C-alpha cells in the first residue's frame, strides 16, 4: 500500500505565508463569513467532529468543489480511504451532494485533465486534484488559472502558476522519524558496532524520496546529502553503503541488498525508505537465516506487511500518515478558498518548493504531522483507525503473536 508519489516536493514546516513574501494565493473577494480562529492542522480528528465548525463558511461560499483522485491500482488507498474520507469531510462540513463531486482518473492522464475541464465547466470554484504526474498537474493548473479557479494539489505537489496550494505530510519529518526510529532500534536490539546499509527510495523519479533521505540522513550522519558516501561515521554508526532503488522498485531493491549483503557480510543494521523496500530486505535476511530482532529495518506507510514485520521482530517500525487528516485538511482549505477567505497560518503552515535545478514556483502548503508506529503504539494508531484491520494482521502473524503484543 505504498502511497507512491511520482514527483512532489521539498517541504518546510513552520514557514507561515508571510514568510513567502506575501505571495499567498488570493480569492480576490471579501468573505461574508469568518474563518474559525482555531482552524489549524491540529483541528482534525478521527471522528471528523471539527468539520461541523465550517458550516457558516460553506453557506458563504460559491461554486462547486471538484475532487479528482489519480487511480485505483497503484494504491488501494484512494478507494478504501481517500474517497470515503473526503465524502465524510464534505458532508460533515455541511456541503450538499450537489456542491461537490469526487472522481477517479483510473490512471489515465487524459481522463484526469478531462475531469478537471468538466468540473470547471460545471461551475467549480475550487479543484482538489491528486495529479498522476507533473505534466498532468501543470495542465490542470493552467486550466484552473485561466478560469480563476483555485487549486489544491493533494498529496502530490504542483509547482507551476499561482493560486495553487499543497496538502500533504511533512516529508522531511517522515525521514526524521525513520532515522530516530532506527537509532532507537539499534539500541533496543543491542546491535554492537552498527555497520549500516541504506536503501533509499526512487530518488531517480521522486523528489519526495530525496526529502525522506534528507530527514534520516540528518539524524544518522548529521548531513542531509543523499546518497551518502560509504565509510561515513557518526555517533557510533559506520556506513557500509547507500544506494537508490530506482522507481521505488522492490525487486530491484532486493537485488541491490542481496549483492551488498553478499559483498559485505558485516552489515548488521539497515535503513529503508518504505515498507516495501524493508520487506524486500527482510526476505533476503530470512533466506540467509537471520533471526528476529537481529538486523533492524525501517519503513513508512504502515502497510499490513510492514505491521506484520514489526510484530514479528524483523522491522523496527513504520511511519503512519493518517489519510483522514489529509482529507479533512483538503476539504477545510477548499471551504475557506470557496468562501474567498484567507487561510490561517496555523492551517497553511509551510511551503513546498521544486527540487533543486527544476523550474517552478514555491507554493504554500498544509503540512500534516506523521507518526512513528512500532509495537508500543500500533494498537492505538493504525489498528484503532482501522487503517490496517486487526483480523487481517493477526491472521498473518498468528493470534499468539497478536495476543503477546496486547492486540485482540
PATOR-869852 format. One record per residue (C-alpha): residue number from 1; x negated, y, z. Coordinates in steps of 0.1 Angstrom, whole numbers, plus 2048, in hexadecimal, padded with zeros to 3 digits. Layout:
N
<pt k="NUM" c1="X" c2="Y" c3="Z"/>
...
REM end
This chain:
408
<pt k="1" c1="800" c2="800" c3="800"/>
<pt k="2" c1="7E4" c2="818" c3="7F7"/>
<pt k="3" c1="7F2" c2="83B" c3="7F4"/>
<pt k="4" c1="7DC" c2="840" c3="7D6"/>
<pt k="5" c1="7D3" c2="864" c3="7CD"/>
<pt k="6" c1="7C4" c2="867" c3="7AB"/>
<pt k="7" c1="7B8" c2="88B" c3="7AC"/>
<pt k="8" c1="7BF" c2="8A1" c3="7CA"/>
<pt k="9" c1="7AE" c2="8B6" c3="7DF"/>
<pt k="10" c1="795" c2="8C4" c3="7F7"/>
<pt k="11" c1="7A9" c2="8D1" c3="814"/>
<pt k="12" c1="7A1" c2="8E7" c3="832"/>
<pt k="13" c1="7B8" c2="8E8" c3="850"/>
<pt k="14" c1="7BD" c2="906" c3="866"/>
<pt k="15" c1="7B9" c2="91F" c3="84A"/>
<pt k="16" c1="7D8" c2="934" c3="84B"/>
<pt k="17" c1="7E5" c2="945" c3="82C"/>
<pt k="18" c1="7D8" c2="967" c3="837"/>
<pt k="19" c1="7B5" c2="959" c3="833"/>
<pt k="20" c1="7BC" c2="951" c3="80F"/>
<pt k="21" c1="7BA" c2="976" c3="806"/>
<pt k="22" c1="7E0" c2="97B" c3="808"/>
<pt k="23" c1="7E6" c2="964" c3="7EA"/>
<pt k="24" c1="804" c2="953" c3="7F9"/>
<pt k="25" c1="81E" c2="949" c3="7DF"/>
<pt k="26" c1="83B" c2="961" c3="7E2"/>
<pt k="27" c1="860" c2="95B" c3="7DD"/>
<pt k="28" c1="863" c2="97F" c3="7D2"/>
<pt k="29" c1="884" c2="986" c3="7E4"/>
<pt k="30" c1="88F" c2="98F" c3="807"/>
<pt k="31" c1="89C" c2="971" c3="81A"/>
<pt k="32" c1="8BF" c2="972" c3="829"/>
<pt k="33" c1="8B6" c2="95A" c3="845"/>
<pt k="34" c1="898" c2="959" c3="85B"/>
<pt k="35" c1="87F" c2="93C" c3="85D"/>
<pt k="36" c1="880" c2="92B" c3="87F"/>
<pt k="37" c1="864" c2="939" c3="894"/>
<pt k="38" c1="859" c2="916" c3="89F"/>
<pt k="39" c1="856" c2="906" c3="87D"/>
<pt k="40" c1="834" c2="8F6" c3="87A"/>
<pt k="41" c1="823" c2="8D5" c3="871"/>
<pt k="42" c1="82B" c2="8CA" c3="894"/>
<pt k="43" c1="851" c2="8CE" c3="890"/>
<pt k="44" c1="858" c2="8AD" c3="87F"/>
<pt k="45" c1="860" c2="88C" c3="891"/>
<pt k="46" c1="86B" c2="869" c3="887"/>
<pt k="47" c1="88F" c2="872" c3="88F"/>
<pt k="48" c1="890" c2="890" c3="877"/>
<pt k="49" c1="8A1" c2="8A4" c3="891"/>
<pt k="50" c1="88F" c2="8C5" c3="88A"/>
<pt k="51" c1="89D" c2="8C7" c3="867"/>
<pt k="52" c1="8BF" c2="8D2" c3="873"/>
<pt k="53" c1="8AF" c2="8F2" c3="87E"/>
<pt k="54" c1="8AB" c2="8FC" c3="859"/>
<pt k="55" c1="8D0" c2="8FC" c3="851"/>
<pt k="56" c1="8D3" c2="922" c3="850"/>
<pt k="57" c1="8B6" c2="924" c3="838"/>
<pt k="58" c1="8C7" c2="90A" c3="822"/>
<pt k="59" c1="8E6" c2="91F" c3="822"/>
<pt k="60" c1="8D2" c2="93E" c3="819"/>
<pt k="61" c1="8BF" c2="92C" c3="7FC"/>
<pt k="62" c1="8C8" c2="92A" c3="7D8"/>
<pt k="63" c1="8C2" c2="910" c3="7BD"/>
<pt k="64" c1="8BB" c2="8EB" c3="7BE"/>
<pt k="65" c1="89C" c2="8D9" c3="7CA"/>
<pt k="66" c1="88F" c2="8BF" c3="7B2"/>
<pt k="67" c1="879" c2="8A3" c3="7BF"/>
<pt k="68" c1="864" c2="88E" c3="7A8"/>
<pt k="69" c1="851" c2="870" c3="7B5"/>
<pt k="70" c1="837" c2="860" c3="79F"/>
<pt k="71" c1="83D" c2="83B" c3="79D"/>
<pt k="72" c1="849" c2="81B" c3="7AD"/>
<pt k="73" c1="82C" c2="804" c3="7A7"/>
<pt k="74" c1="80B" c2="813" c3="7B4"/>
<pt k="75" c1="81A" c2="814" c3="7D6"/>
<pt k="76" c1="83B" c2="809" c3="7E4"/>
<pt k="77" c1="83B" c2="827" c3="7FB"/>
<pt k="78" c1="84E" c2="83D" c3="7E2"/>
<pt k="79" c1="86C" c2="825" c3="7E2"/>
<pt k="80" c1="86A" c2="818" c3="806"/>
<pt k="81" c1="861" c2="839" c3="818"/>
<pt k="82" c1="85E" c2="859" c3="804"/>
<pt k="83" c1="880" c2="858" c3="7F2"/>
<pt k="84" c1="895" c2="84F" c3="810"/>
<pt k="85" c1="882" c2="866" c3="828"/>
<pt k="86" c1="885" c2="883" c3="810"/>
<pt k="87" c1="8AA" c2="87D" c3="80D"/>
<pt k="88" c1="8AE" c2="87B" c3="833"/>
<pt k="89" c1="89B" c2="89C" c3="836"/>
<pt k="90" c1="8B1" c2="8AE" c3="81D"/>
<pt k="91" c1="8D1" c2="8A0" c3="82C"/>
<pt k="92" c1="8C7" c2="8A8" c3="850"/>
<pt k="93" c1="8BD" c2="8CC" c3="846"/>
<pt k="94" c1="8E0" c2="8D1" c3="838"/>
<pt k="95" c1="8DB" c2="8CE" c3="812"/>
<pt k="96" c1="8F8" c2="8C1" c3="7FF"/>
<pt k="97" c1="8F3" c2="8A5" c3="7E7"/>
<pt k="98" c1="8F6" c2="8BD" c3="7CA"/>
<pt k="99" c1="8DA" c2="8D3" c3="7D8"/>
<pt k="100" c1="8BE" c2="8BB" c3="7D2"/>
<pt k="101" c1="8B4" c2="89E" c3="7BB"/>
<pt k="102" c1="89A" c2="883" c3="7C1"/>
<pt k="103" c1="88C" c2="871" c3="7A2"/>
<pt k="104" c1="86F" c2="85A" c3="79B"/>
<pt k="105" c1="85A" c2="85C" c3="77B"/>
<pt k="106" c1="853" c2="837" c3="77C"/>
<pt k="107" c1="82E" c2="83C" c3="773"/>
<pt k="108" c1="835" c2="84F" c3="752"/>
<pt k="109" c1="824" c2="870" c3="74D"/>
<pt k="110" c1="83E" c2="87C" c3="733"/>
<pt k="111" c1="85B" c2="872" c3="74A"/>
<pt k="112" c1="84D" c2="886" c3="767"/>
<pt k="113" c1="84A" c2="8A5" c3="752"/>
<pt k="114" c1="86D" c2="89F" c3="743"/>
<pt k="115" c1="87C" c2="89C" c3="765"/>
<pt k="116" c1="86D" c2="8BD" c3="770"/>
<pt k="117" c1="87B" c2="8CE" c3="750"/>
<pt k="118" c1="89D" c2="8BF" c3="758"/>
<pt k="119" c1="89C" c2="8CB" c3="77C"/>
<pt k="120" c1="893" c2="8EE" c3="771"/>
<pt k="121" c1="8AE" c2="8EE" c3="757"/>
<pt k="122" c1="8C7" c2="8E3" c3="771"/>
<pt k="123" c1="8BF" c2="901" c3="787"/>
<pt k="124" c1="8A3" c2="8F5" c3="79E"/>
<pt k="125" c1="892" c2="912" c3="7B0"/>
<pt k="126" c1="879" c2="8FB" c3="7C1"/>
<pt k="127" c1="868" c2="8DB" c3="7B5"/>
<pt k="128" c1="857" c2="8C1" c3="7CA"/>
<pt k="129" c1="841" c2="8AB" c3="7B4"/>
<pt k="130" c1="828" c2="890" c3="7BB"/>
<pt k="131" c1="816" c2="891" c3="799"/>
<pt k="132" c1="809" c2="872" c3="789"/>
<pt k="133" c1="7E8" c2="884" c3="780"/>
<pt k="134" c1="7DA" c2="8A7" c3="77D"/>
<pt k="135" c1="7E5" c2="8AC" c3="759"/>
<pt k="136" c1="80A" c2="8A5" c3="762"/>
<pt k="137" c1="806" c2="8BB" c3="781"/>
<pt k="138" c1="7F9" c2="8D8" c3="76C"/>
<pt k="139" c1="815" c2="8D4" c3="752"/>
<pt k="140" c1="830" c2="8D5" c3="76C"/>
<pt k="141" c1="81F" c2="8F2" c3="77E"/>
<pt k="142" c1="81F" c2="906" c3="75D"/>
<pt k="143" c1="844" c2="8FE" c3="757"/>
<pt k="144" c1="84D" c2="908" c3="77B"/>
<pt k="145" c1="839" c2="928" c3="779"/>
<pt k="146" c1="848" c2="932" c3="758"/>
<pt k="147" c1="86B" c2="92F" c3="766"/>
<pt k="148" c1="863" c2="93E" c3="788"/>
<pt k="149" c1="868" c2="91D" c3="79A"/>
<pt k="150" c1="854" c2="917" c3="7BA"/>
<pt k="151" c1="840" c2="8F7" c3="7BB"/>
<pt k="152" c1="835" c2="8DF" c3="7D6"/>
<pt k="153" c1="81B" c2="8C6" c3="7CD"/>
<pt k="154" c1="823" c2="8A9" c3="7E3"/>
<pt k="155" c1="807" c2="892" c3="7EF"/>
<pt k="156" c1="7F2" c2="89A" c3="7D0"/>
<pt k="157" c1="7E5" c2="8BD" c3="7CB"/>
<pt k="158" c1="7E9" c2="8D3" c3="7AC"/>
<pt k="159" c1="7CF" c2="8EF" c3="7A8"/>
<pt k="160" c1="7DC" c2="903" c3="78A"/>
<pt k="161" c1="7F1" c2="922" c3="78A"/>
<pt k="162" c1="803" c2="934" c3="7A6"/>
<pt k="163" c1="822" c2="92E" c3="7BC"/>
<pt k="164" c1="815" c2="90B" c3="7C4"/>
<pt k="165" c1="812" c2="8FB" c3="7E6"/>
<pt k="166" c1="804" c2="8DA" c3="7F2"/>
<pt k="167" c1="813" c2="8C3" c3="80C"/>
<pt k="168" c1="7FE" c2="8A5" c3="818"/>
<pt k="169" c1="7E7" c2="89A" c3="834"/>
<pt k="170" c1="7C5" c2="8A9" c3="83D"/>
<pt k="171" c1="7AE" c2="893" c3="828"/>
<pt k="172" c1="78E" c2="89D" c3="83A"/>
<pt k="173" c1="79E" c2="895" c3="85B"/>
<pt k="174" c1="7A7" c2="873" c3="84D"/>
<pt k="175" c1="782" c2="86C" c3="848"/>
<pt k="176" c1="77A" c2="87A" c3="86A"/>
<pt k="177" c1="791" c2="861" c3="87A"/>
<pt k="178" c1="781" c2="845" c3="866"/>
<pt k="179" c1="75F" c2="850" c3="872"/>
<pt k="180" c1="769" c2="854" c3="896"/>
<pt k="181" c1="77C" c2="833" c3="896"/>
<pt k="182" c1="75D" c2="821" c3="888"/>
<pt k="183" c1="746" c2="830" c3="8A2"/>
<pt k="184" c1="75D" c2="824" c3="8BE"/>
<pt k="185" c1="760" c2="802" c3="8AE"/>
<pt k="186" c1="73A" c2="7FE" c3="8AC"/>
<pt k="187" c1="739" c2="803" c3="8D2"/>
<pt k="188" c1="758" c2="7EE" c3="8DA"/>
<pt k="189" c1="74C" c2="7D1" c3="8C5"/>
<pt k="190" c1="729" c2="7D4" c3="8D4"/>
<pt k="191" c1="717" c2="7D8" c3="8B2"/>
<pt k="192" c1="6F2" c2="7DC" c3="8B9"/>
<pt k="193" c1="6DB" c2="7EF" c3="8A2"/>
<pt k="194" c1="6F7" c2="7F7" c3="889"/>
<pt k="195" c1="6EC" c2="7F2" c3="865"/>
<pt k="196" c1="708" c2="803" c3="852"/>
<pt k="197" c1="716" c2="7FE" c3="82F"/>
<pt k="198" c1="730" c2="818" c3="823"/>
<pt k="199" c1="749" c2="810" c3="807"/>
<pt k="200" c1="758" c2="830" c3="7FB"/>
<pt k="201" c1="779" c2="834" c3="7E8"/>
<pt k="202" c1="77B" c2="83E" c3="7C4"/>
<pt k="203" c1="767" c2="85E" c3="7C4"/>
<pt k="204" c1="763" c2="85A" c3="79F"/>
<pt k="205" c1="788" c2="861" c3="79A"/>
<pt k="206" c1="797" c2="86E" c3="7BA"/>
<pt k="207" c1="78A" c2="88E" c3="7CB"/>
<pt k="208" c1="79D" c2="884" c3="7EA"/>
<pt k="209" c1="785" c2="868" c3="7EE"/>
<pt k="210" c1="769" c2="882" c3="7F0"/>
<pt k="211" c1="77C" c2="893" c3="80C"/>
<pt k="212" c1="780" c2="873" c3="81F"/>
<pt k="213" c1="75B" c2="86C" c3="81C"/>
<pt k="214" c1="752" c2="88F" c3="827"/>
<pt k="215" c1="766" c2="889" c3="847"/>
<pt k="216" c1="756" c2="868" c3="851"/>
<pt k="217" c1="733" c2="871" c3="845"/>
<pt k="218" c1="734" c2="890" c3="85B"/>
<pt k="219" c1="73C" c2="87A" c3="879"/>
<pt k="220" c1="723" c2="85F" c3="871"/>
<pt k="221" c1="706" c2="871" c3="862"/>
<pt k="222" c1="70B" c2="895" c3="86B"/>
<pt k="223" c1="70C" c2="89D" c3="845"/>
<pt k="224" c1="72A" c2="89F" c3="82E"/>
<pt k="225" c1="717" c2="895" c3="80F"/>
<pt k="226" c1="725" c2="877" c3="7FC"/>
<pt k="227" c1="718" c2="85E" c3="7F4"/>
<pt k="228" c1="6FD" c2="85E" c3="80E"/>
<pt k="229" c1="6DA" c2="851" c3="807"/>
<pt k="230" c1="6D0" c2="82F" c3="816"/>
<pt k="231" c1="6B8" c2="832" c3="833"/>
<pt k="232" c1="6CB" c2="84E" c3="844"/>
<pt k="233" c1="6CC" c2="84C" c3="86A"/>
<pt k="234" c1="6E1" c2="85D" c3="884"/>
<pt k="235" c1="6ED" c2="855" c3="8A7"/>
<pt k="236" c1="6DE" c2="832" c3="8A6"/>
<pt k="237" c1="6ED" c2="82A" c3="884"/>
<pt k="238" c1="6D9" c2="821" c3="865"/>
<pt k="239" c1="6E8" c2="823" c3="842"/>
<pt k="240" c1="6E0" c2="804" c3="82D"/>
<pt k="241" c1="6F5" c2="810" c3="810"/>
<pt k="242" c1="711" c2="827" c3="804"/>
<pt k="243" c1="723" c2="81F" c3="7E4"/>
<pt k="244" c1="744" c2="828" c3="7D3"/>
<pt k="245" c1="75F" c2="810" c3="7C9"/>
<pt k="246" c1="768" c2="81E" c3="7A7"/>
<pt k="247" c1="78D" c2="827" c3="7A4"/>
<pt k="248" c1="794" c2="819" c3="7C7"/>
<pt k="249" c1="791" c2="7F7" c3="7B7"/>
<pt k="250" c1="791" c2="7DC" c3="7D3"/>
<pt k="251" c1="783" c2="7C1" c3="7BC"/>
<pt k="252" c1="766" c2="7D8" c3="7B3"/>
<pt k="253" c1="762" c2="7E1" c3="7D7"/>
<pt k="254" c1="75F" c2="7BC" c3="7E1"/>
<pt k="255" c1="745" c2="7B6" c3="7C6"/>
<pt k="256" c1="731" c2="7D4" c3="7D2"/>
<pt k="257" c1="731" c2="7C9" c3="7F6"/>
<pt k="258" c1="72A" c2="7A4" c3="7ED"/>
<pt k="259" c1="70B" c2="7AF" c3="7DB"/>
<pt k="260" c1="700" c2="7C6" c3="7F7"/>
<pt k="261" c1="707" c2="7AD" c3="813"/>
<pt k="262" c1="6F3" c2="793" c3="800"/>
<pt k="263" c1="6D6" c2="7AB" c3="7FA"/>
<pt k="264" c1="6D7" c2="7BA" c3="81E"/>
<pt k="265" c1="6E1" c2="79F" c3="836"/>
<pt k="266" c1="6DA" c2="7B7" c3="853"/>
<pt k="267" c1="6FA" c2="7CA" c3="84C"/>
<pt k="268" c1="70E" c2="7C7" c3="86C"/>
<pt k="269" c1="726" c2="7E5" c3="869"/>
<pt k="270" c1="73B" c2="7F3" c3="84C"/>
<pt k="271" c1="750" c2="811" c3="844"/>
<pt k="272" c1="76C" c2="810" c3="82A"/>
<pt k="273" c1="781" c2="82C" c3="81D"/>
<pt k="274" c1="7A2" c2="819" c3="81D"/>
<pt k="275" c1="7B3" c2="7F8" c3="828"/>
<pt k="276" c1="7B0" c2="7E8" c3="805"/>
<pt k="277" c1="78A" c2="7EC" c3="804"/>
<pt k="278" c1="788" c2="7E1" c3="829"/>
<pt k="279" c1="79A" c2="7C1" c3="820"/>
<pt k="280" c1="784" c2="7BB" c3="802"/>
<pt k="281" c1="765" c2="7BD" c3="81A"/>
<pt k="282" c1="776" c2="7A8" c3="834"/>
<pt k="283" c1="77C" c2="78C" c3="81B"/>
<pt k="284" c1="757" c2="78C" c3="812"/>
<pt k="285" c1="74E" c2="78B" c3="837"/>
<pt k="286" c1="766" c2="76E" c3="83E"/>
<pt k="287" c1="758" c2="75B" c3="821"/>
<pt k="288" c1="735" c2="75F" c3="831"/>
<pt k="289" c1="742" c2="752" c3="852"/>
<pt k="290" c1="743" c2="773" c3="865"/>
<pt k="291" c1="75A" c2="770" c3="883"/>
<pt k="292" c1="772" c2="78A" c3="891"/>
<pt k="293" c1="765" c2="7A9" c3="8A4"/>
<pt k="294" c1="742" c2="7A6" c3="896"/>
<pt k="295" c1="73F" c2="7BD" c3="878"/>
<pt k="296" c1="756" c2="7DC" c3="879"/>
<pt k="297" c1="76A" c2="7E7" c3="85B"/>
<pt k="298" c1="781" c2="806" c3="858"/>
<pt k="299" c1="79D" c2="813" c3="842"/>
<pt k="300" c1="7BB" c2="829" c3="83D"/>
<pt k="301" c1="7DF" c2="826" c3="832"/>
<pt k="302" c1="7EA" c2="80F" c3="84F"/>
<pt k="303" c1="7F5" c2="7F3" c3="837"/>
<pt k="304" c1="803" c2="7D2" c3="842"/>
<pt k="305" c1="7E2" c2="7C1" c3="838"/>
<pt k="306" c1="7CE" c2="7DC" c3="84A"/>
<pt k="307" c1="7E2" c2="7D8" c3="86A"/>
<pt k="308" c1="7DE" c2="7B2" c3="868"/>
<pt k="309" c1="7B9" c2="7B6" c3="865"/>
<pt k="310" c1="7B9" c2="7CD" c3="883"/>
<pt k="311" c1="7CC" c2="7B5" c3="899"/>
<pt k="312" c1="7B6" c2="797" c3="88F"/>
<pt k="313" c1="796" c2="7AA" c3="897"/>
<pt k="314" c1="788" c2="7B0" c3="874"/>
<pt k="315" c1="790" c2="7D5" c3="871"/>
<pt k="316" c1="78B" c2="7F0" c3="88B"/>
<pt k="317" c1="7A9" c2="805" c3="881"/>
<pt k="318" c1="7BA" c2="819" c3="865"/>
<pt k="319" c1="7C6" c2="83C" c3="860"/>
<pt k="320" c1="7EC" c2="83F" c3="860"/>
<pt k="321" c1="7FD" c2="85B" c3="84C"/>
<pt k="322" c1="822" c2="85B" c3="855"/>
<pt k="323" c1="836" c2="861" c3="836"/>
<pt k="324" c1="854" c2="86E" c3="84A"/>
<pt k="325" c1="83E" c2="88C" c3="854"/>
<pt k="326" c1="835" c2="893" c3="831"/>
<pt k="327" c1="858" c2="891" c3="824"/>
<pt k="328" c1="866" c2="8A9" c3="83F"/>
<pt k="329" c1="849" c2="8C1" c3="839"/>
<pt k="330" c1="850" c2="8C2" c3="814"/>
<pt k="331" c1="876" c2="8C7" c3="819"/>
<pt k="332" c1="870" c2="8E2" c3="833"/>
<pt k="333" c1="858" c2="8F5" c3="81D"/>
<pt k="334" c1="870" c2="8F2" c3="800"/>
<pt k="335" c1="88C" c2="8FF" c3="815"/>
<pt k="336" c1="878" c2="91E" c3="81F"/>
<pt k="337" c1="86E" c2="925" c3="7FB"/>
<pt k="338" c1="891" c2="91F" c3="7EE"/>
<pt k="339" c1="89D" c2="93A" c3="806"/>
<pt k="340" c1="882" c2="952" c3="7F9"/>
<pt k="341" c1="872" c2="953" c3="81B"/>
<pt k="342" c1="84D" c2="952" c3="824"/>
<pt k="343" c1="841" c2="931" c3="832"/>
<pt k="344" c1="832" c2="936" c3="855"/>
<pt k="345" c1="80C" c2="930" c3="85A"/>
<pt k="346" c1="814" c2="914" c3="874"/>
<pt k="347" c1="824" c2="901" c3="857"/>
<pt k="348" c1="80D" c2="90B" c3="83A"/>
<pt k="349" c1="7EE" c2="906" c3="850"/>
<pt k="350" c1="7D2" c2="902" c3="836"/>
<pt k="351" c1="7C8" c2="901" c3="812"/>
<pt k="352" c1="7BD" c2="8EA" c3="7F7"/>
<pt k="353" c1="7A2" c2="8F1" c3="7DD"/>
<pt k="354" c1="797" c2="8DF" c3="7BE"/>
<pt k="355" c1="778" c2="8CA" c3="7C0"/>
<pt k="356" c1="756" c2="8DB" c3="7BB"/>
<pt k="357" c1="750" c2="8E1" c3="796"/>
<pt k="358" c1="774" c2="8DE" c3="78C"/>
<pt k="359" c1="78B" c2="8FA" c3="781"/>
<pt k="360" c1="7AA" c2="904" c3="795"/>
<pt k="361" c1="7B7" c2="91A" c3="7B0"/>
<pt k="362" c1="7B8" c2="916" c3="7D5"/>
<pt k="363" c1="7DB" c2="90E" c3="7E0"/>
<pt k="364" c1="7EC" c2="913" c3="802"/>
<pt k="365" c1="7F3" c2="8F2" c3="813"/>
<pt k="366" c1="806" c2="8E0" c3="82E"/>
<pt k="367" c1="7EC" c2="8C8" c3="83E"/>
<pt k="368" c1="7FB" c2="8AE" c3="855"/>
<pt k="369" c1="7E9" c2="89B" c3="870"/>
<pt k="370" c1="7DF" c2="877" c3="86A"/>
<pt k="371" c1="7DC" c2="85D" c3="886"/>
<pt k="372" c1="7C2" c2="842" c3="88C"/>
<pt k="373" c1="7D3" c2="821" c3="894"/>
<pt k="374" c1="7C3" c2="804" c3="8A5"/>
<pt k="375" c1="7D0" c2="7E8" c3="8BC"/>
<pt k="376" c1="7D7" c2="800" c3="8D8"/>
<pt k="377" c1="7F0" c2="816" c3="8C6"/>
<pt k="378" c1="7FD" c2="801" c3="8A9"/>
<pt k="379" c1="81D" c2="7F8" c3="8BB"/>
<pt k="380" c1="825" c2="81D" c3="8C1"/>
<pt k="381" c1="81D" c2="82A" c3="89F"/>
<pt k="382" c1="820" c2="816" c3="87F"/>
<pt k="383" c1="836" c2="7FB" c3="88E"/>
<pt k="384" c1="84C" c2="813" c3="8A1"/>
<pt k="385" c1="851" c2="827" c3="881"/>
<pt k="386" c1="858" c2="806" c3="86E"/>
<pt k="387" c1="83D" c2="810" c3="856"/>
<pt k="388" c1="831" c2="7EC" c3="85A"/>
<pt k="389" c1="84C" c2="7D4" c3="864"/>
<pt k="390" c1="844" c2="7C1" c3="884"/>
<pt k="391" c1="852" c2="7A1" c3="876"/>
<pt k="392" c1="83C" c2="7A2" c3="857"/>
<pt k="393" c1="81D" c2="7AA" c3="86C"/>
<pt k="394" c1="823" c2="78E" c3="885"/>
<pt k="395" c1="82B" c2="776" c3="869"/>
<pt k="396" c1="809" c2="77D" c3="85A"/>
<pt k="397" c1="7F4" c2="77D" c3="87A"/>
<pt k="398" c1="809" c2="764" c3="88E"/>
<pt k="399" c1="820" c2="76B" c3="8AA"/>
<pt k="400" c1="805" c2="762" c3="8C3"/>
<pt k="401" c1="7EE" c2="77E" c3="8B7"/>
<pt k="402" c1="80B" c2="796" c3="8B9"/>
<pt k="403" c1="814" c2="78B" c3="8DC"/>
<pt k="404" c1="7F0" c2="78F" c3="8E7"/>
<pt k="405" c1="7F1" c2="7B3" c3="8DB"/>
<pt k="406" c1="812" c2="7BB" c3="8EC"/>
<pt k="407" c1="825" c2="7BA" c3="8CB"/>
<pt k="408" c1="846" c2="7A8" c3="8C9"/>
REM end
